């Protein structure tokens, strides 16, 4: 099953080749603020969604005719793993590793959708890099989750691009510009990705493949991420975990087109736009 958010905050589901609008079926308010419709669906309705498809308020839709939005607009948190593939650590010349140093947070407000452009801030002399990542969506919340129980807490997966300004400033500032976390195009439920530990990821820029890897090379694997994060903080339905990037990161510029593809999870084609804003003196000092 695939769950998606579309047009202005409507919720849809795809089963097989058929797509449905279940917004009115579930009585969801598309105007609600904060926009937590999908978090509510994951928390309250996910198991009964297939049963809703015969409901008179459920409307069949043409997925190609709607505009997909970021599936989860307002999670409780967006976690991310730093160096979590050995080859990426080597290319960054970094001794940092996720199994030694744990996870970090990106601002939730950096989330953007499959039809939104990545908007680059104007930071002369700085490179802004793409990181191709598998995103995990938490279903059942919890604290102190064991490896053995981890999969009971995973709702599904999505493509995720972790954008970052390279430099030595605080990571949360370098990674949290608006639009620095495209996620989508939908959430694929975990039952459709049984081989989560050996799925291929690929990212290309203007048709040139830059990153290609498999989740089998993760340093901290998916059950361990759930254990690690939940040792510290309560996980909530709709939380997102960016699982870390493989080697091949590199700069992107205005006008580029970035395509991320993950086997069984989907693909997104993201435009890159250069803005004139986003500068601050903190970025003006020499890089070293
Ligand atoms: Mn990353």
Boltz pocket constraint, residues with backbone or C-beta under 6 A from the ligand:
constraints:
  - pocket:
      binder: B
      contacts: [[A, 80], [A, 81], [A, 82], [A, 131], [A, 133], [A, 162], [A, 242], [A, 244], [A, 245]]
      max_distance: 6.0
